[in-house]
C-alpha cells in the first residue's frame, strides 16, 4: 500500500471518528436539555398552585374593597428561553405546540398579575368601568381558569400524552 493511500484512509477514519463523537455529544446534550425542560415544566406545575392561591387572595381582597398586588416569583423559563431550539428536533409537532403554548401563556399571565395594581388604579382613576372591582374580579377569574388549563397541559405533557391543542391530527374538529 502506498503512503498516500494510507494517509487518505487515516484522514477519512479520523474524520468519521470526529463526526461520530460530535453526533454522540449532541445527542447527550439534547437529552440533557430535554430533561431540563421537563424539570422546568414540573417546577412551573407546582408553582401554578401558588399562583392560583395568590389570584384567589386578590379576588377576596377586591370583594373587601382592597387591592392586593399581583407581584410574585415569575415562572421559570430559562431552559425554554435559552435552549428550546436545541430540543425542538427531539419533540413531535404536538409536543412543540404544547411547550410553546404553555410558556407563552405563563409569560402573559405573569405580566397580567405583575401589572394588576397599576392597571387597576389607572382604570379606576379614569372611570373606564362602571364597577372596576367587578371587572377586575372577572379578569382574575379568567386568569385562574387559564392557570387550571395550563396545569392540565403541563401534566399531560409530562405524562407523555400531550393534547393536540391546534388540531393537527386529521379528522378532529
C-alpha positions, 0 to 999 in steps of 0.5 A: 500500500502506498503512503498516500493511500494510507494517509487518505484512509487515516484522514477519512477514519479520523474524520468519521471518528470526529463526526461520530463523537460530535453526533454522540455529544449532541445527542447527550446534550439534547437529552440533557436539555430535554430533561431540563425542560421537563424539570422546568415544566414540573417546577412551573406545575407546582408553582401554578398552585401558588399562583392560583392561591395568590389570584384567589387572595386578590379576588377576596381582597377586591370583594373587601374593597382592597387591592392586593398586588399581583407581584410574585416569583415569575415562572421559570423559563430559562431552559425554554428561553435559552435552549428550546431550539436545541430540543425542538428536533427531539419533540413531535409537532404536538409536543412543540405546540404544547411547550410553546403554548404553555410558556407563552401563556405563563409569560402573559399571565405573569405580566397580567398579575405583575401589572394588576395594581397599576392597571387597576388604579389607572382604570379606576382613576379614569372611570373606564368601568362602571364597577372596576372591582367587578371587572377586575374580579372577572379578569382574575377569574379568567386568569385562574381558569387559564392557570387550571388549563395550563396545569392540565397541559403541563401534566399531560405533557409530562405524562407523555400524552400531550393534547393536540391543542391546534388540531393537527391530527386529521379528522378532529374538529 
